[in-house]
Amino acid sequence: AYGDYQAAEKALARLAEYDTGSKEAQEAKKAWVNRWRGSFEIGYNFFDNYQGKTYNYADAILETDIGSSWRFLAATGNNKYKEEDSKDNIFYSSIGIGYVARKFDLRVWGTMNADATSKAGYRVFANYYFNDCTWISYDEVRRNVENPLGIAEDIMHTERDFTINRRVGEKDLYTIGYLWDKYTDNNRNIGPHFRFGHMSLDTERKEIEWYIVANRYGWNN
């Protein structure tokens, strides 16, 4: 769940001083050479409901190792929103920096929205690991609201989410958290939420997960 490349580099340097060609030393070197170097993801989501709301999200996300424990982050996407007779479109681009240590990781993004009046946003995301099975997360995002009327009125919101995560066995993950969401028009949305996920398939190339979510959010509490 977490790792510290700086500590691994130091350990390998010490190992090289005493290496006699043992099998364990060779395996350690191979694991370092084959370590995670980066990822590139492309995603598309479609949402439609009986109220006439139709949302389309398309994005591409890059995360790459830039040395030691640092990572470079970049993303771009196009979000389309339609509600009854109103519709709007936001194209965004983000860049950021990440740091991964043995007990925590941190990612900070800056976002520019090309098609909205309020163009600047950000995201701060952090995990702190007690062990491989238990960790806490904090996620803060500032962005435009996701509906055409709100975009036209230049309404932004800042969403803060604190969660406790517990992995049970190799397939099950329980998450319980609390959300604070404040809007620039003085609306608020707060409340607890819960998620249970079960990984049915987890291989090097494929993942299949089913999940159950529940929340009890309240407006202007």
C-alpha angles and dihedrals in degrees: 000000000000142000144179115225092189091058091045092052092051092047092051091049091054090045091054090059092061102026113136095176096271121169091241092054092050091050091051091052092047091051089053094049091049095045122133110287103173149310139231121199133185119193141179128188129184125194128184132162143175092267091069095256115144121178128180122191124186123172147157122211129193126191120174138173112248098180139299107007097328127111134192116223130199135165141170132185150158122228122192122194128190128176117174104302096348125087139166141174132215125193112193139181128194138188128185151153130244135196124199120195135168096268103021145021130204133194127185123189134187117203134199120197110205098193103042133081092232098055103174127079139149145200131209117189127177139170128195116197123210088181138325092290105040130050143143126229136201121195124181122179132176115194146128119291114262102242133079097240093050092048090050089052091047094240116170129186136201114215121197120186128181118189141178115213128199126182116204114195119329098303112035128078125182121195127183122178151150127240129208114186119177125185129205090238087063096257118136134197118192139158148106127291138190135201133185119189130185120195106217094177128020118169135144091271106023139048128182119184133171120196146180122218132188133174141172105207123170130198121233095354 
